[in-house]
Amino acid sequence: MSTYQLFRVVAAAVIHDGNGKFLMAQRHAKDENQPGRWAIPAGHLEIDGSLNEPKPDALEENLRREALEEVGVEIEIERYLDSHYWAGADYRKLTVVFLCQIKSGEPKALDETQAVAWLTLDEIKGLDLAPQVLRLVEKAQRVLAE
């Protein structure tokens, strides 16, 4: 008999400026999930509309909404970058990560963030980071160098 694992789906964006910097956002100190840590825009897949109708580009649309809500920018999704999963005793999530650039808007701290900054990989290494963020930015830098 097979045991199936159900996962929540998260879409995440590594946003770069084309000149070696990446957009980082610091979570609010009062955030219940990793307060004060630096992260990339991301969010759980939310279903809007009917479950009986197909939703094309659901991850991409969810990610565009998250970037707008978290850092106030519209993003251009360039390509798929990575996926990984995490499983705890009572929580499992699959994160799908895209490499992105800003399409419009100026990054700013909004309701879910207390600071935003464009940083190099070396500067990012000195931050208190959410899990996987350093690995993802390092991978993005390698991909951009290809």
C-alpha positions as CSV (number, residue, x, y, z in Angstrom):
1,M,0.0,0.0,0.0
2,S,1.3,3.4,-1.0
3,T,1.5,6.4,1.4
4,Y,0.7,9.7,-0.3
5,Q,2.1,12.9,0.9
6,L,0.1,16.1,0.3
7,F,2.0,19.4,0.0
8,R,1.1,23.0,0.0
9,V,2.5,24.8,-3.0
10,V,4.6,27.9,-2.7
11,A,5.8,30.2,-5.6
12,A,8.9,32.2,-5.0
13,A,10.9,34.9,-7.0
14,V,14.6,35.5,-7.1
15,I,14.5,39.1,-8.5
16,H,17.7,40.4,-10.1
17,D,18.6,43.8,-11.5
18,G,20.8,42.6,-14.4
19,N,23.8,44.1,-12.7
20,G,24.7,41.6,-10.0
21,K,22.2,42.6,-7.3
22,F,19.2,40.8,-6.0
23,L,16.1,42.1,-4.3
24,M,15.8,41.0,-0.7
25,A,13.0,41.7,1.7
26,Q,13.1,41.6,5.5
27,R,10.1,40.1,7.2
28,H,8.4,42.1,9.9
29,A,9.7,41.4,13.4
30,K,6.1,40.5,14.4
31,D,5.7,38.0,11.5
32,E,4.8,34.6,12.9
33,N,6.9,32.8,10.2
34,Q,10.6,33.6,10.6
35,P,10.3,37.2,12.0
36,G,13.0,39.6,11.0
37,R,14.7,37.3,8.6
38,W,15.6,38.3,5.1
39,A,13.9,36.4,2.3
40,I,12.7,36.6,-1.3
41,P,9.1,37.3,-2.3
42,A,7.0,34.1,-2.0
43,G,3.6,32.9,-1.1
44,H,1.3,29.9,-0.9
45,L,-0.7,29.1,-3.9
46,E,-4.2,30.6,-3.4
47,I,-7.2,29.6,-5.4
48,D,-9.4,32.3,-6.6
49,G,-12.5,31.5,-8.6
50,S,-14.1,28.2,-9.3
51,L,-12.3,25.0,-8.6
52,N,-14.1,23.5,-11.6
53,E,-12.4,25.8,-14.1
54,P,-8.8,25.3,-15.3
55,K,-6.5,28.1,-14.1
56,P,-3.6,28.5,-16.6
57,D,-0.3,29.9,-15.3
58,A,-1.6,29.6,-11.7
59,L,1.9,29.6,-10.1
60,E,3.1,32.5,-12.2
61,E,-0.1,34.6,-11.5
62,N,0.2,33.8,-7.8
63,L,3.9,34.9,-7.8
64,R,3.0,38.2,-9.6
65,R,0.4,38.9,-6.9
66,E,2.8,38.1,-4.1
67,A,5.6,40.4,-5.5
68,L,3.1,43.2,-5.7
69,E,1.8,42.6,-2.2
70,E,5.1,42.1,-0.5
71,V,7.4,44.6,-2.3
72,G,5.2,46.7,-4.5
73,V,6.5,45.7,-7.9
74,E,5.2,44.0,-11.0
75,I,7.6,41.3,-12.1
76,E,8.6,39.7,-15.4
77,I,9.1,36.0,-15.0
78,E,12.2,35.0,-17.0
79,R,12.5,31.3,-16.3
80,Y,12.1,28.5,-13.9
81,L,15.0,28.3,-11.5
82,D,14.5,25.6,-8.9
83,S,12.1,23.6,-6.8
84,H,12.5,22.0,-3.4
85,Y,10.3,20.6,-0.7
86,W,10.3,20.6,3.0
87,A,8.5,18.2,5.2
88,G,8.0,18.5,9.0
89,A,5.8,16.5,11.3
90,D,2.6,18.4,10.5
91,Y,3.5,20.6,7.5
92,R,4.8,19.9,4.0
93,K,5.5,22.4,1.3
94,L,6.8,22.3,-2.2
95,T,8.4,25.6,-3.4
96,V,8.7,26.4,-7.1
97,V,11.2,29.2,-7.7
98,F,11.4,31.5,-10.7
99,L,14.1,34.0,-11.9
100,C,12.6,37.4,-12.4
101,Q,13.2,41.1,-13.1
102,I,11.1,44.1,-12.3
103,K,8.7,45.1,-15.0
104,S,7.4,48.2,-13.2
105,G,7.4,49.9,-9.8
106,E,10.0,50.7,-7.3
107,P,10.6,48.2,-4.5
108,K,9.4,49.3,-1.0
109,A,8.5,47.8,2.3
110,L,4.8,47.1,2.6
111,D,2.5,45.3,5.1
112,E,4.5,42.0,5.1
113,T,8.0,43.5,5.1
114,Q,9.9,46.0,7.2
115,A,12.8,46.7,4.7
116,V,13.8,46.0,1.1
117,A,17.3,46.2,-0.4
118,W,19.2,45.5,-3.6
119,L,22.2,43.5,-2.5
120,T,25.1,41.6,-4.0
121,L,25.6,37.9,-3.2
122,D,28.5,38.8,-0.8
123,E,26.2,41.3,1.1
124,I,23.4,38.7,1.2
125,K,25.8,36.2,2.8
126,G,26.0,38.4,5.9
127,L,22.2,38.5,6.5
128,D,20.0,36.4,8.8
129,L,18.3,34.5,6.0
130,A,15.2,32.4,5.7
131,P,16.1,28.7,4.7
132,Q,17.1,28.1,1.1
133,V,17.5,31.8,0.2
134,L,21.3,31.7,0.0
135,R,21.3,28.5,-2.1
136,L,18.7,30.0,-4.5
137,V,20.5,33.3,-4.9
138,E,23.8,31.5,-5.6
139,K,22.0,29.3,-8.2
140,A,20.5,32.4,-9.8
141,Q,23.9,34.0,-10.0
142,R,25.3,30.9,-11.7
143,V,22.4,30.8,-14.2
144,L,22.8,34.5,-15.0
145,A,26.5,34.0,-15.7
146,E,25.9,31.3,-18.3
